[in-house]
Structures are given as structure tokens and as C-alpha cells.
Amino acid sequence: METGPATAPAAALAEALIAALRGLEGLNGCYDGAATQAAFPHGVLEMGAELDWGHKTGAGREITFSLVLRDEGEAPARLRRIEARARDIVTGLGGVAGWDVVTLIVLRGRIAGEGRRRWIARTDYRARMLAR
């Protein structure tokens, strides 16, 4: 049985990301799950796969996740600006409760129309973390 930090890595990462994005100017909140009644623009954090990334003497995790930003308007210009600032915040995250972020990279990103006057920006990330 593996022993490690008290805080589960995916939960610790999600908490840190939502807290960091909470102060993003122009974003009306970032949620850990569906935000069906949130005001535009808003973000939703979708946690993905969690894989072992440990080594002989320490615990480690590789976690994939997506940040989905939604907005409305004639064009996606505002969403592009928010997504660029969000990307800087996410990739600049250095550590989370009980874990050191070793790498946090963008895997892919896309902005597309989502119905009439609605826009979606989806950016997929990969974080590799080691237990402190």
C-alpha cells in the first residue's frame, strides 16, 4: 500500500487552479463541475486521468485536465484575451498542497463557436507532480 501526502493530488491541483483563476479579471468565476447558471464569461475545470509518476523513493502523479472557458458575443475576441491570461496563470502554478509541480504544459487548445453568439475555449494541460 502506497503512503503519501494527506491531500489527494488531483483534488489539491483542482483547488489550487480554481483559487488562482478566481482573481482573473473579466472571468465571472471558475467552477469544478457544470456551471449551467453561471454568468458569461466563466470557466469550468475538468479533471482527467491521474497516472503514477512516482519513483523509487517518492510518490508522483501525472494529471491531465482541461480548462473550458465559455463566453457570448458577436466574436471571440474577449474570450481569446481571457484564455491567454488563464493560460499564463495555469502554467505558472508552482506548487499545490503537499505537492511540487515539476512540469505543467499545454497539450492543445481550441476556440470555437458553440451555437448562436456563444464561444468556447478548451485548453488541455498535463501536470507532473512530486510529493513533498
C-alpha positions in Angstrom: 0.0 0.0 0.0 1.4 3.4 -1.0 1.8 6.1 1.6 2.0 9.7 0.6 0.7 13.2 1.4 -2.6 13.6 3.0 -4.0 15.7 0.2 -5.0 13.7 -2.9 -3.1 15.1 -5.9 -6.0 15.7 -8.3 -8.0 17.4 -5.6 -5.1 19.6 -4.4 -4.4 20.6 -8.0 -8.1 21.4 -8.7 -8.3 23.6 -5.6 -5.1 25.5 -6.4 -6.2 26.1 -10.0 -9.7 27.3 -9.1 -8.2 29.6 -6.4 -5.7 31.0 -8.9 -8.3 31.6 -11.6 -10.7 33.2 -9.1 -9.0 36.5 -9.4 -8.7 36.6 -13.2 -10.1 39.9 -14.4 -13.1 39.6 -16.7 -13.9 36.0 -15.7 -17.1 35.5 -13.7 -15.9 32.5 -11.8 -14.3 29.2 -12.4 -16.1 26.1 -11.3 -15.2 22.5 -10.5 -18.1 21.0 -12.5 -21.0 22.1 -14.6 -21.9 25.8 -14.4 -25.3 25.8 -16.0 -26.4 29.1 -14.5 -23.1 31.0 -14.4 -22.8 34.4 -16.0 -20.6 34.7 -19.1 -17.7 34.6 -19.3 -17.0 31.7 -16.9 -14.7 28.7 -16.7 -15.1 25.1 -15.8 -12.2 22.8 -14.7 -12.5 19.2 -15.9 -10.1 16.9 -14.2 -8.9 13.9 -16.4 -6.7 10.9 -15.9 -4.4 10.5 -13.0 -1.4 8.3 -13.6 1.5 7.2 -11.4 4.6 9.3 -12.0 6.5 8.3 -8.9 10.0 7.0 -8.5 11.8 4.6 -6.2 11.8 6.8 -3.2 8.8 9.1 -3.7 5.3 9.5 -4.8 4.4 11.3 -8.0 1.4 11.8 -10.2 0.8 12.8 -13.8 -2.6 14.5 -14.1 -4.4 15.7 -17.3 -7.1 18.3 -17.1 -9.0 20.8 -19.2 -10.0 24.4 -18.6 -13.1 25.2 -20.6 -14.0 28.8 -20.9 -17.4 30.0 -22.2 -18.5 33.4 -23.4 -21.1 35.0 -25.6 -20.9 37.9 -28.1 -20.5 38.6 -31.7 -16.9 37.5 -31.9 -14.5 35.5 -29.6 -12.0 38.4 -29.1 -12.8 38.8 -25.3 -12.6 35.0 -24.9 -9.2 35.0 -26.6 -7.8 37.6 -24.2 -9.2 35.8 -21.1 -7.9 32.4 -22.4 -4.4 33.8 -22.9 -4.3 35.3 -19.3 -5.7 32.0 -17.9 -3.0 30.0 -19.7 -0.3 32.2 -18.1 -1.9 31.6 -14.6 -2.2 27.9 -15.1 1.2 27.2 -16.5 2.8 29.5 -13.8 1.4 27.4 -10.9 4.4 26.2 -8.9 3.0 24.1 -6.2 -0.1 22.8 -4.5 -0.9 21.4 -1.0 1.6 18.6 -0.4 2.9 18.5 -4.0 5.6 20.3 -6.1 4.6 20.9 -9.7 7.5 19.7 -11.8 6.0 20.5 -15.2 2.7 21.9 -16.3 2.3 22.2 -20.0 -0.4 22.9 -22.6 -1.2 19.9 -24.7 -3.7 21.5 -27.1 -6.1 24.4 -27.2 -9.0 25.5 -29.4 -11.6 28.2 -29.6 -14.8 27.5 -31.5 -18.3 28.6 -31.9 -20.9 26.9 -29.6 -24.2 27.9 -31.1 -25.6 31.3 -31.8 -23.3 34.0 -30.4 -21.7 31.6 -28.0 -18.0 30.7 -27.8 -16.0 28.0 -26.1 -12.2 27.8 -25.5 -10.9 24.4 -24.4 -7.3 24.1 -23.3 -5.9 20.7 -22.3 -3.0 20.5 -19.9 -0.7 17.9 -18.3 0.8 18.4 -14.9 3.5 16.2 -13.4 3.9 16.5 -9.6 6.0 15.0 -6.9 5.0 14.7 -3.3 6.9 16.9 -0.8 
